[in-house]
Amino acid sequence: MLQGERLVVVGWLQSLVRDAQVRGLLHDLGQARSLVHAAEGNSRAFEFSTNHTQNLLRRYAET
């Protein structure tokens, strides 16, 4: 490159959950929640799975 300018973007992502196994579990629960919501909308099963997913996230998240 003889002239002009070069733009560079540097980013960083870090998961709140350190344990890969727990991250996988939370991902799977999120997928299940999406399926329940698509089939039933805001049903009791969807609320139940949402509450437990959030409780697990609070338990394992590191800030």
Secondary structure, DSSP 8 states (H G I E B T S, - for coil): --SS-----------SB--HHHHHHHHHHHHHHHHHHHHHSS-HHHHHHHHHHHHHHHHHB--
